Amino acid sequence: MRAAPSVRASLDGARPEQVGIALLHVLSAAALAAWVGGHFELWPQPAVVAVGGLWLVAAWALGRRLARSALPGDAAYLQWDGQAWTLGLRSPAGLAAQPTPLALARLVVALDLGHWVLLRLYPVAGGQRWQVARASRVGADWHGLRVALVAQAVPAATAVSGPP
């Protein structure tokens, strides 16, 4: 069996995914507010509408915060060097010119939609993090990344057993 070729794929801050997560929080809060308003016959009182608006703004803020913690936007690249995976992390304030490499003990392909993949990363230092990669951002390296992911990543079915 031949090894997957080396590849370095550019990643972005997962902003569309973060916005999607925040919108799901807002939709859930709106559904709850509509149910409460309808159940207790509170609509269309001006005070209730104002409280409902504040409720939706709070849901958006909470959704954004949870989305940023679930999908951190500090990844610059994902690299397979033929032997190990590395994730390049940008500094929070953008002070360092070069991303800081983070060695990965294991990488799991959690969801593969063809042009978009959700990855579960296990750094050597411990813990775990989620990362997305999309073909539109990776560009010409997308095929090489997919080949490396299929050849070297742990399938999601075998990764359920626990941490590395």
OpenMM code with the backbone's topology and positions (N, CA, C; nanometers):
from openmm import Vec3, app, unit

residues = "MET ARG ALA ALA PRO SER VAL ARG ALA SER LEU ASP GLY ALA ARG PRO GLU GLN VAL GLY ILE ALA LEU LEU HIS VAL LEU SER ALA ALA ALA LEU ALA ALA TRP VAL GLY GLY HIS PHE GLU LEU TRP PRO GLN PRO ALA VAL VAL ALA VAL GLY GLY LEU TRP LEU VAL ALA ALA TRP ALA LEU GLY ARG ARG LEU ALA ARG SER ALA LEU PRO GLY ASP ALA ALA TYR LEU GLN TRP ASP GLY GLN ALA TRP THR LEU GLY LEU ARG SER PRO ALA GLY LEU ALA ALA GLN PRO THR PRO LEU ALA LEU ALA ARG LEU VAL VAL ALA LEU ASP LEU GLY HIS TRP VAL LEU LEU ARG LEU TYR PRO VAL ALA GLY GLY GLN ARG TRP GLN VAL ALA ARG ALA SER ARG VAL GLY ALA ASP TRP HIS GLY LEU ARG VAL ALA LEU VAL ALA GLN ALA VAL PRO ALA ALA THR ALA VAL SER GLY PRO PRO".split()
positions = [
    Vec3(0.0833, -0.1173, 0.0000),
    Vec3(0.0000, 0.0000, 0.0000),
    Vec3(0.0882, 0.1243, 0.0000),
    Vec3(0.0551, 0.2177, -0.0847),
    Vec3(0.1332, 0.3406, -0.0936),
    Vec3(0.0810, 0.4423, 0.0064),
    Vec3(0.1725, 0.5238, 0.0572),
    Vec3(0.1352, 0.6283, 0.1524),
    Vec3(0.0756, 0.7475, 0.0791),
    Vec3(-0.0064, 0.8216, 0.1492),
    Vec3(-0.0663, 0.9421, 0.0913),
    Vec3(0.0418, 1.0478, 0.0726),
    Vec3(0.0303, 1.1288, -0.0317),
    Vec3(0.1303, 1.2337, -0.0549),
    Vec3(0.1203, 1.3444, 0.0499),
    Vec3(0.2296, 1.4160, 0.0656),
    Vec3(0.2295, 1.5307, 0.1563),
    Vec3(0.1378, 1.6386, 0.1006),
    Vec3(0.0688, 1.7069, 0.1898),
    Vec3(-0.0229, 1.8126, 0.1476),
    Vec3(-0.0325, 1.9165, 0.2594),
    Vec3(-0.0499, 2.0406, 0.2190),
    Vec3(-0.0718, 2.1506, 0.3132),
    Vec3(-0.1923, 2.2289, 0.2626),
    Vec3(-0.3022, 2.2200, 0.3367),
    Vec3(-0.4279, 2.2810, 0.2956),
    Vec3(-0.4572, 2.4046, 0.3788),
    Vec3(-0.4853, 2.5142, 0.3126),
    Vec3(-0.5210, 2.6384, 0.3816),
    Vec3(-0.6609, 2.6267, 0.4405),
    Vec3(-0.6762, 2.6760, 0.5618),
    Vec3(-0.8057, 2.6755, 0.6289),
    Vec3(-0.8450, 2.8191, 0.6618),
    Vec3(-0.9723, 2.8389, 0.6905),
    Vec3(-1.0183, 2.9726, 0.7284),
    Vec3(-1.0803, 2.9681, 0.8673),
    Vec3(-1.1415, 3.0753, 0.9070),
    Vec3(-1.1956, 3.0878, 1.0413),
    Vec3(-1.3302, 3.0223, 1.0643),
    Vec3(-1.3811, 2.9458, 0.9708),
    Vec3(-1.5096, 2.8754, 0.9827),
    Vec3(-1.6249, 2.9727, 1.0097),
    Vec3(-1.6162, 3.0912, 0.9531),
    Vec3(-1.7195, 3.1919, 0.9788),
    Vec3(-1.8586, 3.1494, 0.9313),
    Vec3(-1.8754, 3.0915, 0.8124),
    Vec3(-2.0109, 3.0498, 0.7726),
    Vec3(-2.0711, 2.9471, 0.8684),
    Vec3(-1.9895, 2.8573, 0.9175),
    Vec3(-2.0385, 2.7568, 1.0111),
    Vec3(-2.0745, 2.8201, 1.1447),
    Vec3(-1.9944, 2.9166, 1.1895),
    Vec3(-2.0245, 2.9861, 1.3146),
    Vec3(-2.1554, 3.0646, 1.3039),
    Vec3(-2.1768, 3.1311, 1.1910),
    Vec3(-2.3013, 3.2048, 1.1700),
    Vec3(-2.4191, 3.1079, 1.1663),
    Vec3(-2.4018, 2.9925, 1.1029),
    Vec3(-2.5081, 2.8919, 1.0990),
    Vec3(-2.5458, 2.8416, 1.2378),
    Vec3(-2.4456, 2.8181, 1.3224),
    Vec3(-2.4722, 2.7741, 1.4590),
    Vec3(-2.5475, 2.8833, 1.5350),
    Vec3(-2.5046, 3.0079, 1.5205),
    Vec3(-2.5720, 3.1186, 1.5891),
    Vec3(-2.7162, 3.1340, 1.5396),
    Vec3(-2.7384, 3.1174, 1.4096),
    Vec3(-2.8747, 3.1272, 1.3566),
    Vec3(-2.9641, 3.0157, 1.4103),
    Vec3(-2.9090, 2.8972, 1.4291),
    Vec3(-2.9879, 2.7887, 1.4887),
    Vec3(-3.0296, 2.8240, 1.6312),
    Vec3(-2.9417, 2.8901, 1.7054),
    Vec3(-2.9785, 2.9347, 1.8398),
    Vec3(-3.0910, 3.0388, 1.8339),
    Vec3(-3.0819, 3.1322, 1.7401),
    Vec3(-3.1856, 3.2353, 1.7271),
    Vec3(-3.3191, 3.1724, 1.6868),
    Vec3(-3.3158, 3.0781, 1.5929),
    Vec3(-3.4398, 3.0121, 1.5514),
    Vec3(-3.5026, 2.9340, 1.6670),
    Vec3(-3.4203, 2.8693, 1.7461),
    Vec3(-3.4721, 2.7958, 1.8619),
    Vec3(-3.5338, 2.8918, 1.9638),
    Vec3(-3.4662, 3.0033, 1.9880),
    Vec3(-3.5186, 3.1024, 2.0816),
    Vec3(-3.6483, 3.1639, 2.0286),
    Vec3(-3.6557, 3.1893, 1.8979),
    Vec3(-3.7770, 3.2457, 1.8381),
    Vec3(-3.8936, 3.1474, 1.8490),
    Vec3(-3.8658, 3.0193, 1.8275),
    Vec3(-3.9715, 2.9186, 1.8398),
    Vec3(-4.0209, 2.9103, 1.9841),
    Vec3(-3.9298, 2.9156, 2.0786),
    Vec3(-3.9691, 2.9124, 2.2188),
    Vec3(-4.0498, 3.0370, 2.2554),
    Vec3(-4.0056, 3.1545, 2.2089),
    Vec3(-4.0779, 3.2790, 2.2375),
    Vec3(-4.2171, 3.2766, 2.1743),
    Vec3(-4.2288, 3.2264, 2.0525),
    Vec3(-4.3589, 3.2186, 1.9868),
    Vec3(-4.4511, 3.1227, 2.0614),
    Vec3(-4.3974, 3.0123, 2.1090),
    Vec3(-4.4794, 2.9177, 2.1842),
    Vec3(-4.5279, 2.9793, 2.3155),
    Vec3(-4.4366, 3.0437, 2.3899),
    Vec3(-4.4744, 3.1062, 2.5170),
    Vec3(-4.5770, 3.2160, 2.4926),
    Vec3(-4.5519, 3.3011, 2.3915),
    Vec3(-4.6458, 3.4096, 2.3603),
    Vec3(-4.7827, 3.3583, 2.3196),
    Vec3(-4.7852, 3.2524, 2.2426),
    Vec3(-4.9131, 3.1953, 2.2007),
    Vec3(-4.9826, 3.1206, 2.3127),
    Vec3(-4.9078, 3.0508, 2.3937),
    Vec3(-4.9659, 2.9712, 2.5022),
    Vec3(-5.0305, 3.0601, 2.6086),
    Vec3(-4.9635, 3.1704, 2.6410),
    Vec3(-5.0150, 3.2599, 2.7437),
    Vec3(-5.0885, 3.3811, 2.6858),
    Vec3(-5.1093, 3.3822, 2.5538),
    Vec3(-5.1804, 3.4888, 2.4825),
    Vec3(-5.1237, 3.6271, 2.5164),
    Vec3(-4.9924, 3.6417, 2.5004),
    Vec3(-4.9226, 3.7655, 2.5341),
    Vec3(-4.9060, 3.8605, 2.4168),
    Vec3(-4.9253, 3.8137, 2.2952),
    Vec3(-4.9020, 3.8971, 2.1781),
    Vec3(-5.0215, 3.9854, 2.1529),
    Vec3(-5.0147, 4.0986, 2.0962),
    Vec3(-4.9004, 4.1785, 2.0532),
    Vec3(-4.8719, 4.2960, 2.1466),
    Vec3(-4.8644, 4.2752, 2.2742),
    Vec3(-4.8353, 4.3821, 2.3697),
    Vec3(-4.6955, 4.4380, 2.3459),
    Vec3(-4.6802, 4.5714, 2.3445),
    Vec3(-4.5491, 4.6320, 2.3132),
    Vec3(-4.4368, 4.5882, 2.4070),
    Vec3(-4.4660, 4.5740, 2.5341),
    Vec3(-4.3615, 4.5323, 2.6285),
    Vec3(-4.3155, 4.3894, 2.5984),
    Vec3(-4.4088, 4.3050, 2.5612),
    Vec3(-4.3748, 4.1659, 2.5298),
    Vec3(-4.2920, 4.1590, 2.4018),
    Vec3(-4.3249, 4.2414, 2.3043),
    Vec3(-4.2481, 4.2460, 2.1794),
    Vec3(-4.1054, 4.2938, 2.2074),
    Vec3(-4.0903, 4.3933, 2.2949),
    Vec3(-3.9566, 4.4436, 2.3301),
    Vec3(-3.8758, 4.3365, 2.4020),
    Vec3(-3.9384, 4.2674, 2.4956),
    Vec3(-3.8692, 4.1590, 2.5676),
    Vec3(-3.8327, 4.0470, 2.4695),
    Vec3(-3.9227, 4.0187, 2.3756),
    Vec3(-3.8931, 3.9169, 2.2741),
    Vec3(-3.7740, 3.9554, 2.1881),
    Vec3(-3.7635, 4.0832, 2.1529),
    Vec3(-3.6476, 4.1303, 2.0761),
    Vec3(-3.5184, 4.1159, 2.1538),
    Vec3(-3.5220, 4.1520, 2.2816),
    Vec3(-3.4036, 4.1338, 2.3669),
    Vec3(-3.3684, 3.9863, 2.3804),
    Vec3(-3.4691, 3.9015, 2.3874),
    Vec3(-3.4491, 3.7569, 2.3970),
    Vec3(-3.3740, 3.7053, 2.2731),
    Vec3(-3.4121, 3.7542, 2.1560),
    Vec3(-3.3473, 3.7103, 2.0322),
    Vec3(-3.2042, 3.7626, 2.0221),
    Vec3(-3.1811, 3.8870, 2.0677),
    Vec3(-3.0445, 3.9411, 2.0681),
    Vec3(-2.9563, 3.8604, 2.1634),
    Vec3(-3.0097, 3.8245, 2.2792),
    Vec3(-2.9341, 3.7421, 2.3745),
    Vec3(-2.9056, 3.6041, 2.3154),
    Vec3(-3.0029, 3.5485, 2.2441),
    Vec3(-2.9819, 3.4173, 2.1809),
    Vec3(-2.8726, 3.4262, 2.0753),
    Vec3(-2.8695, 3.5364, 1.9982),
    Vec3(-2.7646, 3.5553, 1.8974),
    Vec3(-2.6274, 3.5637, 1.9644),
    Vec3(-2.6173, 3.6428, 2.0716),
    Vec3(-2.4892, 3.6582, 2.1416),
    Vec3(-2.4427, 3.5254, 2.2000),
    Vec3(-2.5333, 3.4519, 2.2619),
    Vec3(-2.4966, 3.3212, 2.3176),
    Vec3(-2.4577, 3.2243, 2.2058),
    Vec3(-2.5334, 3.2268, 2.0965),
    Vec3(-2.5020, 3.1387, 1.9835),
    Vec3(-2.3656, 3.1675, 1.9242),
    Vec3(-2.3299, 3.2948, 1.9094),
    Vec3(-2.1976, 3.3318, 1.8561),
    Vec3(-2.0868, 3.2841, 1.9493),
    Vec3(-2.1075, 3.3022, 2.0790),
    Vec3(-2.0048, 3.2602, 2.1750),
    Vec3(-1.9862, 3.1087, 2.1730),
    Vec3(-2.0959, 3.0351, 2.1712),
    Vec3(-2.0866, 2.8893, 2.1668),
    Vec3(-2.0278, 2.8407, 2.0343),
    Vec3(-2.0612, 2.9095, 1.9255),
    Vec3(-2.0070, 2.8710, 1.7950),
    Vec3(-1.8564, 2.8919, 1.7911),
    Vec3(-1.8094, 3.0017, 1.8480),
    Vec3(-1.6651, 3.0270, 1.8503),
    Vec3(-1.5909, 2.9276, 1.9380),
    Vec3(-1.6542, 2.8816, 2.0440),
    Vec3(-1.5879, 2.7816, 2.1273),
    Vec3(-1.5931, 2.6432, 2.0618),
    Vec3(-1.6993, 2.6148, 1.9864),
    Vec3(-1.7102, 2.4851, 1.9200),
    Vec3(-1.6185, 2.4752, 1.7985),
    Vec3(-1.6107, 2.5817, 1.7206),
    Vec3(-1.5277, 2.5857, 1.6006),
    Vec3(-1.4351, 2.7070, 1.6072),
    Vec3(-1.3230, 2.6950, 1.6766),
    Vec3(-1.2315, 2.8093, 1.6854),
    Vec3(-1.1857, 2.8531, 1.5466),
    Vec3(-1.1718, 2.9820, 1.5286),
    Vec3(-1.1344, 3.0364, 1.3989),
    Vec3(-0.9873, 3.0695, 1.3867),
    Vec3(-0.9028, 2.9998, 1.4609),
    Vec3(-0.7602, 3.0327, 1.4620),
    Vec3(-0.6749, 2.9416, 1.3750),
    Vec3(-0.7353, 2.8522, 1.2988),
    Vec3(-0.6581, 2.7591, 1.2161),
    Vec3(-0.6160, 2.8248, 1.0851),
    Vec3(-0.4897, 2.8092, 1.0507),
    Vec3(-0.4370, 2.8645, 0.9262),
    Vec3(-0.4207, 2.7559, 0.8201),
    Vec3(-0.3778, 2.6385, 0.8625),
    Vec3(-0.3565, 2.5291, 0.7672),
    Vec3(-0.3646, 2.3950, 0.8379),
    Vec3(-0.3845, 2.2903, 0.7580),
    Vec3(-0.3781, 2.1515, 0.8025),
    Vec3(-0.2778, 2.0836, 0.7114),
    Vec3(-0.1802, 2.0179, 0.7711),
    Vec3(-0.0706, 1.9611, 0.6921),
    Vec3(-0.0499, 1.8141, 0.7239),
    Vec3(-0.0322, 1.7365, 0.6177),
    Vec3(0.0091, 1.5968, 0.6281),
    Vec3(0.1465, 1.5904, 0.5637),
    Vec3(0.2488, 1.5508, 0.6401),
    Vec3(0.3856, 1.5495, 0.5870),
    Vec3(0.4307, 1.4105, 0.5429),
    Vec3(0.3383, 1.3163, 0.5371),
    Vec3(0.3717, 1.1797, 0.5001),
    Vec3(0.3804, 1.0882, 0.6203),
    Vec3(0.3901, 1.1477, 0.7408),
    Vec3(0.3987, 1.0671, 0.8623),
    Vec3(0.3066, 1.1156, 0.9732),
    Vec3(0.2802, 1.2454, 0.9800),
    Vec3(0.2004, 1.3000, 1.0891),
    Vec3(0.1196, 1.4209, 1.0427),
    Vec3(0.0095, 1.4464, 1.1145),
    Vec3(-0.0743, 1.5620, 1.0892),
    Vec3(-0.0297, 1.6775, 1.1769),
    Vec3(-0.0368, 1.7993, 1.1217),
    Vec3(-0.0050, 1.9214, 1.1949),
    Vec3(-0.1107, 2.0262, 1.1610),
    Vec3(-0.1537, 2.0986, 1.2638),
    Vec3(-0.2482, 2.2084, 1.2455),
    Vec3(-0.1751, 2.3376, 1.2762),
    Vec3(-0.1759, 2.4312, 1.1833),
    Vec3(-0.1124, 2.5616, 1.2045),
    Vec3(-0.2114, 2.6579, 1.2662),
    Vec3(-0.1755, 2.7165, 1.3801),
    Vec3(-0.2648, 2.8072, 1.4523),
    Vec3(-0.2133, 2.9500, 1.4455),
    Vec3(-0.3035, 3.0426, 1.4127),
    Vec3(-0.2702, 3.1848, 1.4152),
    Vec3(-0.2698, 3.2329, 1.5595),
    Vec3(-0.1872, 3.3329, 1.5879),
    Vec3(-0.1877, 3.3906, 1.7224),
    Vec3(-0.3154, 3.4734, 1.7383),
    Vec3(-0.3684, 3.4853, 1.8604),
    Vec3(-0.4942, 3.5565, 1.8807),
    Vec3(-0.4914, 3.7018, 1.8337),
    Vec3(-0.3823, 3.7702, 1.8580),
    Vec3(-0.3754, 3.9107, 1.8191),
    Vec3(-0.3083, 3.9307, 1.6839),
    Vec3(-0.2696, 3.8213, 1.6185),
    Vec3(-0.2020, 3.8320, 1.4900),
    Vec3(-0.0605, 3.8841, 1.5031),
    Vec3(0.0012, 3.8647, 1.6201),
    Vec3(0.1356, 3.9181, 1.6437),
    Vec3(0.2424, 3.8388, 1.5682),
    Vec3(0.2299, 3.7071, 1.5652),
    Vec3(0.3305, 3.6245, 1.4993),
    Vec3(0.3027, 3.6189, 1.3496),
    Vec3(0.4087, 3.6311, 1.2712),
    Vec3(0.3939, 3.6266, 1.1260),
    Vec3(0.3640, 3.4847, 1.0792),
    Vec3(0.4267, 3.3878, 1.1423),
    Vec3(0.4087, 3.2476, 1.1053),
    Vec3(0.3125, 3.1796, 1.2026),
    Vec3(0.2220, 3.0954, 1.1521),
    Vec3(0.1341, 3.0208, 1.2419),
    Vec3(0.2146, 2.9230, 1.3289),
    Vec3(0.1670, 2.9001, 1.4486),
    Vec3(0.2294, 2.8065, 1.5411),
    Vec3(0.1820, 2.6659, 1.5081),
    Vec3(0.2739, 2.5711, 1.4814),
    Vec3(0.2311, 2.4345, 1.4508),
    Vec3(0.1849, 2.3610, 1.5760),
    Vec3(0.0770, 2.2859, 1.5626),
    Vec3(0.0224, 2.2039, 1.6694),
    Vec3(0.0213, 2.0599, 1.6196),
    Vec3(0.1020, 1.9744, 1.6815),
    Vec3(0.1095, 1.8342, 1.6411),
    Vec3(-0.0181, 1.7616, 1.6813),
    Vec3(-0.0671, 1.6770, 1.5930),
    Vec3(-0.1895, 1.6026, 1.6180),
    Vec3(-0.1583, 1.4551, 1.6374),
    Vec3(-0.2149, 1.3966, 1.7420),
    Vec3(-0.1983, 1.2546, 1.7664),
    Vec3(-0.2909, 1.1737, 1.6769),
    Vec3(-0.4095, 1.2296, 1.6511),
    Vec3(-0.5085, 1.1575, 1.5716),
    Vec3(-0.6027, 1.2571, 1.5069),
    Vec3(-0.6560, 1.2198, 1.3930),
    Vec3(-0.7510, 1.3013, 1.3181),
    Vec3(-0.8639, 1.2094, 1.2735),
    Vec3(-0.9874, 1.2491, 1.3003),
    Vec3(-1.1042, 1.1687, 1.2650),
    Vec3(-1.1911, 1.2474, 1.1689),
    Vec3(-1.2289, 1.1861, 1.0588),
    Vec3(-1.3239, 1.2477, 0.9658),
    Vec3(-1.4626, 1.2175, 1.0207),
    Vec3(-1.5257, 1.3189, 1.0811),
    Vec3(-1.6564, 1.3001, 1.1432),
    Vec3(-1.7694, 1.3068, 1.0416),
    Vec3(-1.7565, 1.3971, 0.9425),
    Vec3(-1.8599, 1.4142, 0.8420),
    Vec3(-1.7942, 1.4567, 0.7119),
    Vec3(-1.8257, 1.3854, 0.6049),
    Vec3(-1.7680, 1.4156, 0.4742),
    Vec3(-1.8817, 1.4373, 0.3756),
    Vec3(-1.8961, 1.5625, 0.3288),
    Vec3(-2.0015, 1.5954, 0.2336),
    Vec3(-1.9479, 1.6205, 0.0929),
    Vec3(-1.8303, 1.5717, 0.0639),
    Vec3(-1.7726, 1.5886, -0.0691),
    Vec3(-1.6873, 1.7128, -0.0817),
    Vec3(-1.7498, 1.8294, -0.0706),
    Vec3(-1.6764, 1.9564, -0.0804),
    Vec3(-1.6617, 2.0246, 0.0548),
    Vec3(-1.6994, 1.9528, 0.1604),
    Vec3(-1.6931, 2.0075, 0.2959),
    Vec3(-1.6731, 1.8910, 0.3914),
    Vec3(-1.5750, 1.9022, 0.4801),
    Vec3(-1.5520, 1.7962, 0.5786),
    Vec3(-1.5448, 1.8560, 0.7183),
    Vec3(-1.5973, 1.7805, 0.8135),
    Vec3(-1.5889, 1.8150, 0.9547),
    Vec3(-1.4903, 1.7176, 1.0173),
    Vec3(-1.3876, 1.7727, 1.0794),
    Vec3(-1.2800, 1.6920, 1.1353),
    Vec3(-1.2760, 1.7061, 1.2863),
    Vec3(-1.2461, 1.5961, 1.3525),
    Vec3(-1.2236, 1.5968, 1.4967),
    Vec3(-1.0761, 1.5714, 1.5181),
    Vec3(-1.0086, 1.6684, 1.5766),
    Vec3(-0.8641, 1.6635, 1.5926),
    Vec3(-0.8277, 1.6363, 1.7378),
    Vec3(-0.7283, 1.5522, 1.7581),
    Vec3(-0.6765, 1.5214, 1.8909),
    Vec3(-0.5301, 1.5649, 1.8970),
    Vec3(-0.5018, 1.6818, 1.9559),
    Vec3(-0.3628, 1.7258, 1.9676),
    Vec3(-0.2817, 1.6321, 2.0566),
    Vec3(-0.1516, 1.6258, 2.0316),
    Vec3(-0.0616, 1.5433, 2.1125),
    Vec3(-0.0646, 1.5896, 2.2578),
    Vec3(-0.0808, 1.7202, 2.2788),
    Vec3(-0.0816, 1.7764, 2.4142),
    Vec3(-0.2075, 1.7370, 2.4920),
    Vec3(-0.3060, 1.6801, 2.4275),
    Vec3(-0.4295, 1.6399, 2.4933),
    Vec3(-0.5473, 1.7242, 2.4496),
    Vec3(-0.6648, 1.6789, 2.4855),
    Vec3(-0.7871, 1.7493, 2.4482),
    Vec3(-0.8322, 1.7131, 2.3079),
    Vec3(-0.9268, 1.7886, 2.2597),
    Vec3(-0.9774, 1.7696, 2.1243),
    Vec3(-1.0324, 1.9013, 2.0728),
    Vec3(-1.0462, 1.9112, 1.9435),
    Vec3(-1.1067, 2.0288, 1.8820),
    Vec3(-1.1695, 1.9887, 1.7497),
    Vec3(-1.2661, 2.0659, 1.7062),
    Vec3(-1.3336, 2.0449, 1.5795),
    Vec3(-1.2805, 2.1454, 1.4788),
    Vec3(-1.2730, 2.1017, 1.3557),
    Vec3(-1.2243, 2.1880, 1.2485),
    Vec3(-1.2992, 2.1531, 1.1208),
    Vec3(-1.3290, 2.2534, 1.0399),
    Vec3(-1.3916, 2.2294, 0.9099),
    Vec3(-1.2924, 2.2642, 0.8004),
    Vec3(-1.3069, 2.1963, 0.6891),
    Vec3(-1.2297, 2.2275, 0.5689),
    Vec3(-1.3270, 2.2235, 0.4523),
    Vec3(-1.3166, 2.3234, 0.3657),
    Vec3(-1.4058, 2.3272, 0.2494),
    Vec3(-1.3232, 2.3458, 0.1226),
    Vec3(-1.3699, 2.2861, 0.0168),
    Vec3(-1.2973, 2.2873, -0.1098),
    Vec3(-1.2746, 2.4288, -0.1613),
    Vec3(-1.3698, 2.5173, -0.1413),
    Vec3(-1.3559, 2.6533, -0.1929),
    Vec3(-1.2397, 2.7276, -0.1269),
    Vec3(-1.2064, 2.6946, -0.0050),
    Vec3(-1.0949, 2.7600, 0.0649),
    Vec3(-0.9629, 2.6894, 0.0363),
    Vec3(-0.9649, 2.5576, 0.0354),
    Vec3(-0.8420, 2.4803, 0.0169),
    Vec3(-0.7893, 2.4961, -0.1254),
    Vec3(-0.8788, 2.4992, -0.2230),
    Vec3(-0.8375, 2.5200, -0.3615),
    Vec3(-0.7763, 2.3968, -0.4253),
    Vec3(-0.6629, 2.4156, -0.4908),
    Vec3(-0.5997, 2.3084, -0.5683),
    Vec3(-0.5512, 2.1925, -0.4813),
    Vec3(-0.5313, 2.2157, -0.3531),
    Vec3(-0.4847, 2.1095, -0.2629),
    Vec3(-0.5978, 2.0216, -0.2109),
    Vec3(-0.7218, 2.0463, -0.2549),
    Vec3(-0.8358, 1.9720, -0.2025),
    Vec3(-0.8241, 1.8223, -0.2306),
    Vec3(-0.7879, 1.7861, -0.3513),
    Vec3(-0.7771, 1.6439, -0.3852),
    Vec3(-0.6703, 1.5758, -0.2989),
    Vec3(-0.5552, 1.6383, -0.2849),
    Vec3(-0.4493, 1.5810, -0.2016),
    Vec3(-0.4916, 1.5683, -0.0563),
    Vec3(-0.5657, 1.6666, -0.0068),
    Vec3(-0.6147, 1.6590, 0.1308),
    Vec3(-0.7123, 1.5433, 0.1461),
    Vec3(-0.8026, 1.5281, 0.0513),
    Vec3(-0.8996, 1.4180, 0.0589),
    Vec3(-0.8307, 1.2834, 0.0530),
    Vec3(-0.7283, 1.2716, -0.0319),
    Vec3(-0.6538, 1.1455, -0.0401),
    Vec3(-0.5857, 1.1161, 0.0934),
    Vec3(-0.5225, 1.2166, 0.1524),
    Vec3(-0.4559, 1.1979, 0.2814),
    Vec3(-0.5567, 1.1671, 0.3910),
    Vec3(-0.6712, 1.2315, 0.3895),
    Vec3(-0.7729, 1.2044, 0.4903),
    Vec3(-0.8248, 1.0618, 0.4809),
    Vec3(-0.8511, 1.0165, 0.3599),
    Vec3(-0.9016, 0.8808, 0.3421),
    Vec3(-0.7959, 0.7780, 0.3803),
    Vec3(-0.6716, 0.8052, 0.3454),
    Vec3(-0.5651, 0.7082, 0.3710),
    Vec3(-0.5164, 0.7088, 0.5153),
    Vec3(-0.5145, 0.8254, 0.5799),
    Vec3(-0.4479, 0.8343, 0.7099),
    Vec3(-0.5378, 0.8670, 0.8275),
    Vec3(-0.6552, 0.9223, 0.8057),
    Vec3(-0.7426, 0.9570, 0.9171),
    Vec3(-0.8106, 0.8321, 0.9709),
    Vec3(-0.8475, 0.8365, 1.0964),
    Vec3(-0.9182, 0.7253, 1.1600),
    Vec3(-1.0655, 0.7370, 1.1227),
    Vec3(-1.1284, 0.6292, 1.0751),
    Vec3(-1.2714, 0.6368, 1.0442),
    Vec3(-1.3526, 0.6679, 1.1691),
    Vec3(-1.4626, 0.7408, 1.1535),
    Vec3(-1.5449, 0.7824, 1.2675),
    Vec3(-1.5989, 0.6625, 1.3438),
    Vec3(-1.6293, 0.5534, 1.2763),
    Vec3(-1.6860, 0.4347, 1.3431),
    Vec3(-1.5880, 0.3747, 1.4433),
    Vec3(-1.4598, 0.3755, 1.4134),
    Vec3(-1.3603, 0.3188, 1.5068),
    Vec3(-1.3163, 0.4200, 1.6114),
    Vec3(-1.3450, 0.5474, 1.5892),
    Vec3(-1.3027, 0.6504, 1.6832),
    Vec3(-1.3980, 0.6664, 1.8003),
    Vec3(-1.5129, 0.6027, 1.7938),
    Vec3(-1.6137, 0.6154, 1.8992),
    Vec3(-1.5664, 0.5510, 2.0289),
    Vec3(-1.4735, 0.4607, 2.0208),
    Vec3(-1.4304, 0.3850, 2.1384),
    Vec3(-1.3682, 0.4720, 2.2471),
    Vec3(-1.3181, 0.5906, 2.2157),
    Vec3(-1.2645, 0.6773, 2.3194),
    Vec3(-1.1467, 0.7581, 2.2695),
    Vec3(-1.0884, 0.8350, 2.3596),
    Vec3(-0.9733, 0.9191, 2.3222),
    Vec3(-0.8517, 0.8348, 2.2899),
    Vec3(-0.7526, 0.8962, 2.2242),
    Vec3(-0.6342, 0.8200, 2.1831),
    Vec3(-0.5541, 0.7698, 2.3014),
] * unit.nanometer
topology = app.Topology()
chain = topology.addChain("A")
for resn in residues:
    res = topology.addResidue(resn, chain)
    for name in ("N", "CA", "C"):
        topology.addAtom(name, app.Element.getBySymbol(name[0]), res)
